[in-house]
Amino acid sequence: MSKYLIIHDLQEDKAKELFGKMQEASDSICFSTIPAVKPCLGCFKCWTKTPGKCIIADRNSDLPIQLAQCEKMIIISRQVYGGYSPEVKASIDRMIPYLLPYFRIVNGEMHHTMRYDKELSIHVHFYGGKLEEEEAIGRKLVKGNAVNLGAEQYSVSFYPSVSELKEVFS
């Protein structure tokens, strides 16, 4: 079982500089969303034809399985209008096979039933945002993602640029 799943939208040189030791660790899976992966088709074949695995045959198709094998998901994304970069969002949208097609009520809201009975924490590091309104949107988005993915714990951090993230991963 991997301890960390790191999903990021950084160029290769920045990623190595930022968390090179974590990338090399055997207990970490590092997934770059660059180049961008194909978007979710909304076909739901990940529930009917290949349960737990995305039907789109690309490097993102095993990401839900890798998420099921980790304890902590770390997302590093450029903040775009309060949300993830398009590249990171495409990967997160393709995590739907991690869930079941059935629903449950959590805090008065409808959410998917969990496919896996496991503990997960999510930690999101946004960089490049400028407005307080964007931070509020980002916090709400990550909270919703945490509920959707069954994460008991989550955190959201904001940084003016990628270089400020170095302290977090050193």
PEHU-V286209 format. One record per pair of residues at least 4 apart in sequence whose C-alpha atoms are under 7 Angstrom apart, sorted by the first residue. I is the first residue (numbers start at 1). J is the second residue. Records with the same first field share a line. If there is no record, write none. Layout:
I: J + J
//
This chain:
1: 69 + 70
2: 27 + 28 + 29 + 69 + 70
3: 27 + 28 + 70 + 71 + 72
4: 27 + 28 + 29 + 70 + 71 + 72 + 73
5: 28 + 29 + 30 + 67 + 70 + 72 + 73 + 74
6: 29 + 30 + 31 + 73 + 74 + 75
7: 30 + 31 + 32 + 74 + 75 + 76
8: 31 + 32 + 33 + 75 + 76 + 77 + 88
9: 32 + 33 + 34 + 76 + 77 + 87 + 88
10: 14 + 15
11: 15
12: 16
13: 17
14: 18
15: 19 + 20
16: 20
18: 166 + 169
19: 23 + 169
20: 24
21: 25
22: 28
23: 28 + 29 + 30
33: 37 + 87 + 88 + 91
34: 87
36: 87
37: 60 + 87 + 90 + 91
38: 90
39: 90
40: 90 + 93 + 94
44: 48
45: 49 + 50 + 55
46: 50 + 51 + 52 + 53 + 54 + 55 + 97
47: 51 + 52 + 97 + 100 + 101
50: 54 + 55
51: 97
52: 64 + 65 + 97 + 98
53: 61 + 62 + 64 + 65 + 97
54: 61 + 97
55: 61
56: 61
57: 61
60: 91
62: 66
63: 67 + 95
64: 68 + 95 + 97 + 98
65: 69 + 98
66: 70
68: 116
71: 119 + 120 + 121
72: 120 + 121 + 122
73: 121 + 122 + 123
74: 122 + 123 + 124
75: 123 + 124 + 125
76: 124 + 125 + 126
77: 84 + 85 + 88 + 125 + 126 + 127
78: 84 + 85 + 126 + 127 + 128
79: 83 + 84 + 85 + 126 + 127 + 128 + 129
80: 84 + 85
81: 134
82: 134 + 135 + 137 + 138
83: 137 + 138 + 141
84: 88 + 89
85: 89
86: 90
87: 91
88: 92
89: 93
90: 94
91: 95
98: 115
99: 112 + 113 + 114 + 115
100: 112 + 113 + 114 + 115
101: 112 + 113
102: 112 + 113
103: 110 + 111 + 112 + 113
104: 110 + 111 + 112 + 113
105: 109 + 110 + 111
106: 110 + 111
111: 148
112: 148
114: 150
119: 151 + 152
120: 151 + 152
121: 151 + 152 + 153 + 154
122: 146 + 151 + 153 + 154 + 155
123: 154 + 155 + 156
124: 155 + 156 + 157
125: 156 + 157 + 158
126: 157 + 158 + 159
127: 158 + 159 + 160 + 161 + 162
128: 159 + 160 + 161
129: 134 + 160
131: 135
132: 136
133: 137
134: 138
135: 139
136: 140
137: 141
138: 142
139: 143 + 156
140: 144
141: 145
142: 146
143: 147
144: 148
145: 149
146: 150 + 151 + 154
147: 151
159: 164 + 165
165: 169
166: 170
//
